[in-house]
Structures are given as C-alpha cells and as structure tokens.
Amino acid sequence: MQDVEAEARLFSQRALVAMLLVMLAFGVIIINMYHLQVESYQVYQTRSEGNRIKVVPLAPNRGLITDRNGILLAENRPVFSLELVPEQVEDMTATLAELASLISISEEQQQSFLKEVRQQRRFNSIALKEQLNDEEVAIIAVNQHRFPGVTVEARLSRHYPFGNLFTHALGYIGRINTNDLKRLEDNDQLANYAATRDIGKIGLERYYETELHGTMGYQEVEVNNRGRLIRVLRSVPAQSGKNIQLNLDVGLQLTAQQILLEKRGAIVAMDPRDGAVLAFYSNPSYDPNLFVHGISSSNYNELLNSPDRPLINRVTQGIYPPASTIKPHLALLGLETNTITPSTRIWDPGFFQLPGVEHRYRDWKRWGHGWVDVYSAIVESCDTFFYDMGVKLGIDRISDYMQKLGFGEKSGIDILEESNTNMPSRGWKRARHNQPWYHGDTVAVSIGQGYWTSSPMQLLTTTAVLLNDGLRPTPHMAKTLTNDAGSEQVSTALQPTVNVVNTRNWQVIRDAMLQTVNTPKGTAFNAFRNASYTSGGKTGTAQLVSIAQDAKYDANALDERLRDNAMYVGYAPAENPSIIIAVTVENIGGGGSTAAPIARQMLDYYFSAGVNNDE
C-alpha cells in the first residue's frame, strides 16, 4: 500500500533542500553583486572608462632655427604620410602588396617599414611612405575603405631651406631608433616622446634637442566599441620647443660656399670677444633633407664611400698639422721663458742642424732669410728661427704651455661632433709608440708639423687667446633661445688660460701678425693689398709627406691627396678685432697664395655687408 505520509515527508525534505540551495545561490549572487558594485566599484569603473576613454599623446611643434638676422634655416612644413597600425591590419603582406599596386612604394620602403614594425609597439601608427603628393593622397582616400588600419595623416616635417649650406652646423633630425630610445630612457625623457617620431641626430639639432623638442601634451577622448572617436573630454596642449637664433650669418656662409666651390676644406669665423661663431662651413657638404624622411641605401652609400668624405665636419673633425699658423703661439712662449727677447737675432742660412748631427732641417726658403728676429721670423715665416728656439725650449715646456692655450683639447663648441686633436709630449709618444722622444721630434713640432695636430676650430680659439691677453672664448653658434616665457642668452664667458709675466709680449706677437699682412715681406701681404680695413694674421703650409733632404717639393709628382694643405688664421680690425677667421684648404699648396686670399674675400664681405656682433 502507498505510504502517503512517508511520501509527504520526502517531498517536504526535498523542497526544503531545494529552497535552501536556491537561497544559497541568491546569497552568492547578492554577495558578488555587492562586491562588484560596492567594494570593487572604483576598479571596474576605471576599467570601464578605460574601454571608453583613451589618452592620446600630442606631439609638440619643434622649435625653429634662424640666422642672426632672422632668416629661417630650419622650419616645419606640413606633409602627408601613409601610415598603418599593425594591430588593425589582418594580413600585412597582402596589404603592402595591394598598396604598392595603387601608389609607388619601393621595396626598400617596405622593408624599412617592416623593420620598424618589429621594433615598435603594434598599436602605434607607423609611416610606410612620407611626403605623399596630391594624387597619391587622392588614390588612398578613394580606396581607404578597403584597408582597415591604413590612414593618411597630415604632419609637420622638418625642412632645411638652404640645403647643404648649413648641414655641418645644423645637422638634421631623423626617425627615432633603438639607440635613441635607450638614450631617452637613460635620461628619463622617454615619456615626453610618446607622440614624437623624430629626434636630432647630429649638429645643433642634437645638441639642443631638449630645448627644440618641447613638452608633450595629451587629449582625453571618448571612443565607441570600435575605437572611433566620439568626442574630446579634456585637452592639455603641447608646449612648442624653443626657437633658436644663431650667430651665424647667411651671407657669410654663402660667401664661404661660393669661394670653396669644389675645393675640400673648411672656413670658420668667430667674434673673439665673446665666441659668437659667424660662419661655419665645411666642404664638400650634403643635403640634410635626405635624412629627414629616411635616406635610401644608395644615397647613403654614395656619401659614405665618397673619397671626398662629405660626412666629415672638417671644421671640428678635420685633423690637420697646424703648420706655421702656430708660430705666434710658440714665439709667445719663447718670450715668456726668456728663451728669446724682441731683439734676439739668429743667422738663417736656409737650414738648421742639431749639434753633432749631419742631417739638415730645411727652411722653406732654400737660400735662407739672413739675420732674423722674432718679428721677421713670424712675418716671413722663418722655419730656422723656430727650429732653434723650439730645441732650446724643449718639448716639455712646449707641450705644457700649448695645452694651457687650448691645443689638444676640444673647443667646447655647441655641437657634439668634435674630434680629439693631439698636443704631443714625451709621455704621449711612449704610450702611443713605445718610443722615447727625440730632438728631431721637437724640431718638427717647432713648425707645427710632426705629431702635432689641430682642427680649424681649435686653431681659431687658441689664436683668439693672443688677441684677448690670455682669455679663451668658448665658441657657440646659438645666440638666444626663445619661447612664450621669454628669451635666454647663451653664455659668452671667457676662460683664463696662461699667466703672462710680461704683458708687453702680447703686443709683440700682435705687432708681428699685423706686419705679416701689412709689410711687403709678409707672407699674407699680397692677399690683403689695398684692403679697406687693417688686419693681422699668420699663414701656414702643412706638409703631408716627407721630402728627401736633397729633393725639391714638386706638387705635380705627388698624388693629389698628398699635396700640401693651405692654412691661414687672421683677424680684423687690427686695433679692435671683431672677427677672427681660420681657413683650411686641402691639397692645394701655400697658405699665402691660397688660404689668405680666401680669408680676404670673407673679410671683405664681412665689412661691406655690415656684419657685426654689436647690435
């Protein structure tokens, strides 16, 4: 028989268990809802807002660069670029192939893009081709619906309107690479470059990168579930970089370029009173605009493998024997140590011999200069006088004093591309060649040859010491840095070098350099004949290969690149110099016949055009 009571109890028990399970489930749900909506409200609201609101970094406008007269040397121009977001492109290979069928995209551009894709974050927009023309923009716009993740963006791009005229001074900007990222990270500046693609690579563009770049801004934007922009919620504008006005003068720079033409060399001019660099030209040069959007391999290899070495900045990286241009510096040391006096005279038969040595060290004038004192030795560039004085001084005193003047040290100019030069010493030769120092080494150094090397920039600053009674200027191309907050002047402080016992010695050296230009026997007299201003200077002819003792120098018998370098350093007006100039021309012969006339043309323009640093 059916047990109704037992069945009723079983049903009641099951119903109770089911109800408890349902209540337990509802309890779990309520607890989870409380956790989600009360305890974790802030966390999930933030995550929700993160899906709806995005922070978009804004790149600042790069600061402009002008010459001393306000002429633009580096500007920002609008350009269109074809860009892809890798994360949004399903088939990168097929997409690139289809795009290349629509517009011209070289294989090199594609490979460069793919390399950058591997280096960058996949959700960053990466440029495939820059500087699109109007037709290419129109073609992409019509077909854009076929390419998710592909856009045409309008951006500001760096442009150098004077092409190769200021390359070695300004430098250029280029795409940020892994080395740049590492440097930015080390300097704690990486966050400020979240929206920036380019960075200064060399020259002033790199040296003043922090000032030129500016400060990144950002926008908080609301997007839909497809990532499309709905509205801008908040915006913090980027702060543009500082504009830089240089001391460089376009007219002087153009004059230097027109004078050198196909010659290899360097011309640099500076105000000796404060170190303001007025001209800075290295020849040959190259167009920096090639590097802004990524230079092709063929163009880069052409520059890299050129025997004329256009990538070398000859003003600061050109390493040359200073030759006779350093004779005034050595004469100052001779006077200071009483090795010579203004009235000291020696007989020059056309050669010099060390005691007990048969070898003759020749003077450039084979028959000699006769009786010479310190004035005529500088004016006529008598080698024998300096051979004799140099041996009496000894390399220890020469090396120590010349280093104090600035030889063997970097000039401190506001670019990073400056090579180390060499002021030799006993210790240097022992460390470098594991050899002792010989008297013959001192003889060579005494006329700026042998192991002694300098750059045109270094020669300029050390000669300025002779004009400033021992104070050395720090050369600088930048004059002022300006933004909305105001202008900042670049420091023009002079640095003390040597302590001169007899201050009259400064004037002895300057008088001799004045006579070099203004007396008929002076090696620079013909170059400056009938000039409308007074000037002083010193010529130099740097020998690159040794000539046998009984042989005569024959340029035609030598390989063109082994011929002498022509050098000159000079200043004007002689009574109160406002400009000092150094000229180096490679493999072309004498300083008096080649380099000094170039300096004359530069100074003629300087005074005729009214270029000065007194405004």
Buried (B, 14 or more C-beta within 10 A) or exposed (E): EEEEEEEEEEEEEEEEEEEEEEEEEEEEEEEEEEEEEEEEEEEEEEEEEEEBBBEBBBBBBBBBBBBBEEBBBBBBEEBBBBBBBBEBBEEBEEBBEBBBEBBEBEEEBBEBBBEBBEEBEEEBBBBBBBBBEEEBBEBBEEBEEEBEBBBBEEBEBBBBEBEBBBBBBBBBBBBBBEEBBEBBEEEEBBEBBBBBBBBBBBBBBBBBBEBBBBEBBBBBBBBEEEEEEEEEEEEEEBBBBBBBBBBBBBBBBBBBBEBBEEBBBBBBBBBBBBBBBBBBBBBBBBBBBBBBBBBEEEEBEEBEEEEEBBBBBBBBBBBBBBBBBBBBBBBBBBBBBEBBBBEBBBEBBBBBBBEEEEEBBBBBBEEBBBEBBBBBBBBBBBBBBBBBBBBBBBBEBBBEBBBBBBBBBBBBBBBBBBBEBBBBBBEBBEEEEEEEBEEBBBBBBBBBBBBBBBBBBBBBBBBBBBBBBBBBBBBBBBBBBBBEEEEEEBEBEBBEBBEBEEEEBBEBBBBBBBBBBBBEEBBBBBBBEEBEBBBBBBBBBBBBEEEEEEEEBEEEEBEEEEBBBBBBBBBBBBEEBBBBBBBBBBBBBBBBBBBBBBBBBBBBBBBEEEBBBEE
